[in-house]
Amino acid sequence: MFKRTRWMVVGYSLGATTSYLAARRLRRTAARYAPNEVANRVGATVGGTARSVQNAVSQGREAMRDREAQLRTTHRIDAGASTRHRTRAT
């Protein structure tokens, strides 16, 4: 009788402990992959990768605008010509 009770208590304890630890680990993992945490970790652990990507995109856009202005002046294209053309078509 005592043998069964002891093993039942041991089994119940092990089951409760492992389910608690598994739930705790699952909550931590879910919190780690929340959108805000992912953005913070990427920016912090890789040495500002998010910031450097943002800088690269802004530099690319600036270079695109400069090149477009250069092409417009080279080919004598009015800056508002494309918008006027679109409004006539509609």
N, C-alpha and C positions, 0 to 999 in steps of 0.2 A: 504494500500500500504506500509506504513512504517512498519507495523507489519510483513508483509511477508519479507521485506528486512532485518529487524533486525534478525528474526529467521534464515533466510538464512545465514547471516553473522555469527551468533552464531554457527550454525551447521557446516559451513565451517571451522571456527576456531577450534572447538572441534575435527573435523575430521583430520585436518592438524596437530594439536598438538599431538593427540594420535598416529597417524601414525609415526610422528617424534620420539616420545618416544619409540614406539615399535621397530623401526629400530635401534635406539641407544642401546636399551637393547639387541637386537639380535646380534649386532656387538660385544658388550662386552662379551656376552656368547660364541660366536664363537671364539673370541680371547683367552678366558679363556681355551678352550678345544683344542687349537693348540698344537701339539706335544711338542714343547719346553717348553711351559708354564706348561703343565701337569707334565713334568719331574722336572721342577724347584719347583713346588708346592709340589709334593710328597716328594722331598728331603728336603724342608724347613719346611713344616708344621708337618710332622710326626717325626721330630727329626733325620733326616738323614737316613730314611728307605732305600732309594736307595743305599746309601753308605754302610749300614750294610748288605744289600743283596749281594752287590758286594764283600764285605769282606768274607761273608759266602761261596759264590761260589768259591772264590780263595782258601780259607782254605780247602774246600771239594776236590778241584782238587789236592792240595798239598798232602792231606791225601791219595787220590787215587794213586798218583804216588809213595808215600812211601810204601804203601801196595803192589803195583805191584812189586816194586823192592825187597821187602821182599819175596814175593812168588817166584819170579824168582831165587833168591839166594837159597831159601829153596829147590826148586824142580830142581835146576841146569838147568835152561832154559836160552839159549843164547838170549840176547836182540834183536839181528838181525834175529833170526830164523823165526819169523812170516813174516817179509818182504821178506826174501829169499823164503819162501814157496809160497807166493803170486806171486812172479815174475816167478817162475817155472810153475805155473798153467796157466799163460797167454801166 
